[in-house]
C-alpha cells in the first residue's frame, strides 16, 4: 500500500547527531533508497518502518559504511562519513547490531563480548562487561559456552551486549526481534528502551511496526526506497494509513 501523506519536518532544534541528506543507494540496477532525508538528535529513539524491501536495511548499511551511496550525504557529529568504513565509525561511537546478529560462532560468549571493546583504551571495560552480564544473566551463566550453540534469543542478547561494550553514542539496530519468541521480544524491547533512557541515541529498524512505534520518540516510514511519512511515533500509531499498511488496522 502506498502512503500519500507528505513528510513533515522534524520539530527538534539544535545540531543533529546524525543527518542524512538526499541519500541515494542502489544494488546493481535496483534503486533501493531514493532522496532520503533523515535526522536524529542526541538522546532520541527513532524508528524506521516499512514493508520488506522498502530500503530500511540498505539505509543502515549506508550510514555505517557497509554500502557506498550513489549520492547524498551522511553526517555524524557534524562530520561527513564519506570514505569511512565501519571500523572507523565504531571508535567514534557509531555501532550497528546487524540483522542476523553477526556473532562469532566459534568464540565463547565472553570472547564475543570483549570483541565489542576491542578498540577501547580506557580502564572501564571490566566494569562494563559486568554491567552487560548483570543485564543478561543468562549470558553470565554460560560465559564459556561457544556462541554458535546459543538459541536465537540468546544470540540476540549477545549481539546487543557486544555493541554496548563499544560504548555507543549512536546505536543502529536492524530487526532485533526477528525470529524470537514473544517473551524474548519483550526482553529485547525492554533493553532497547533502557539503553535509550540512559542517553544512547537509537535508530531502530523493526518489522514489528506496532512495537517499534510504541517504543520510539519519532519514526520515518519508507515505501519503495522513499520516505513518505515522518512524525512523532504516537501520532503515526493513530494514522489510518499507517494502521492499514503496517499495523493490521
Protein Blocks (a to p, Z undefined) as FASTA:
>chain_A
ZZfbdcdddfbecjdfbdcehiacdehjbcfbghiacdddehiacddeddehilpmmmmm
mmnopaccfbdcddeehiafehiafklmmmnopacddehhlpafkbcfklmmmmmmmmpc
bfklmmmmmmmmmmmmmlmmmmmpcfklpcfklmmmmmmmmmmmnopabdcdehklgoia
fklmmmmmmmmmmmmmnopacddddfblmlmmmmpmbdcddeehiafbdcdfklmmmpmk
lmmmmnoZZ
